[in-house]
């Protein structure tokens, strides 16, 4: 049929860019305008429908055989109700049905603190990058206003090269180049052996 026909069609091949609900796909960035969906007004979207025991997938290929045909992928696995993200033809991250995230592993639910679980190689880990005169934090909150937003935290101040530890929204202990400093209201207890 013509470009304005409706009904059922078999497999189709298109030469040039394709748009759905958009009059000019060529105005969009060249690396992503082969298929343009939406008019830019209101809600727009694409739905991939699969069976209850199948996957809905978007694949990224750089070849036509073997793993080259699915080097990258985003897939929703309906049988397990989780989303997987693949690079180099292997699953690298999974978000399960409870919103728990596993990076480098698929069994995050087996761990005690399981909202985010990272499999790290020897000397691997997580880095928080900041500027030479900036501070970065790892914060623990029990509310979204006032001191409840940072009831506990670990802060590193790059300008001072100093690490701070806080409870009840106040710094209790810090570590600088001279050693451990206990603030007012803080204390360190324990035992040592020699």
Helices and strands as residue ranges (DSSP letters): E 18-20, G 25-27, G 30-32, E 35-37, E 55-60, G 66-70, E 72-77, E 82-87, E 90-95, E 101-103, G 108-110, E 116-118, E 135-140, G 146-150, E 152-157, E 162-167, E 170-176, E 179-182
